[in-house]
Amino acid sequence: MARERDELNKQIATHGQRKQLTKALRVYEQIISENLTPSSYTHTNLINAFVRSGDIAGAMKQLATMQ
């Protein structure tokens, strides 16, 4: 299961680098729907995707879910 999550984390990171926030969010939702536990790496990649896409409010909201 950790390997599956790690692979999905890489996908989130790639989508973030390409400023593809919607795709990154879909992969995050896949992690949740498969009952995988998001890691700090998952959240960091998703926050990065928000920031690179110019959605600072979304990044702050995601950060709040980590606390």
C-alpha positions as CSV (number, residue, x, y, z in Angstrom):
1,M,0.0,0.0,0.0
2,A,2.8,2.4,0.7
3,R,4.3,1.8,-2.7
4,E,0.9,2.6,-4.3
5,R,0.7,5.8,-2.3
6,D,4.3,6.7,-3.2
7,E,3.5,6.2,-6.9
8,L,0.4,8.4,-6.6
9,N,2.5,11.0,-4.7
10,K,4.9,11.2,-7.7
11,Q,1.9,11.8,-9.9
12,I,0.7,14.7,-7.7
13,A,4.3,16.1,-7.8
14,T,4.4,15.9,-11.6
15,H,1.0,17.5,-12.0
16,G,2.1,20.2,-9.6
17,Q,5.2,21.0,-11.6
18,R,3.1,21.3,-14.7
19,K,0.6,23.6,-13.0
20,Q,-2.2,21.0,-13.5
21,L,-4.0,21.5,-10.2
22,T,-7.2,19.7,-11.3
23,K,-5.2,16.6,-12.2
24,A,-3.3,16.7,-8.9
25,L,-6.5,17.0,-7.0
26,R,-7.9,14.0,-8.8
27,V,-4.9,11.9,-7.8
28,Y,-5.3,13.1,-4.2
29,E,-9.0,12.0,-4.3
30,Q,-7.8,8.6,-5.7
31,I,-5.6,8.2,-2.6
32,I,-8.5,9.0,-0.3
33,S,-11.0,6.7,-2.3
34,E,-8.6,3.8,-2.1
35,N,-8.4,4.2,1.7
36,L,-4.7,5.0,1.5
37,T,-3.4,7.4,4.2
38,P,-2.0,10.7,2.8
39,S,1.6,11.2,4.0
40,S,3.2,14.5,4.7
41,Y,4.8,14.1,1.3
42,T,1.3,13.8,-0.2
43,H,0.2,17.1,1.5
44,T,3.4,18.9,0.6
45,N,3.1,17.9,-3.1
46,L,-0.5,19.0,-3.1
47,I,0.3,22.4,-1.5
48,N,3.0,22.8,-4.1
49,A,0.5,22.2,-6.8
50,F,-1.8,24.8,-5.3
51,V,1.0,27.4,-5.1
52,R,2.3,26.8,-8.6
53,S,-1.2,27.2,-9.9
54,G,-1.6,30.5,-8.1
55,D,-4.2,29.3,-5.6
56,I,-2.7,30.4,-2.3
57,A,-6.0,30.2,-0.5
58,G,-6.2,26.5,-1.5
59,A,-2.7,25.9,-0.3
60,M,-3.5,27.5,3.0
61,K,-6.7,25.3,3.3
62,Q,-4.7,22.2,2.5
63,L,-2.1,23.2,5.1
64,A,-4.8,23.5,7.7
65,T,-5.9,19.9,7.0
66,M,-2.4,18.7,8.1
67,Q,-2.7,20.2,11.6
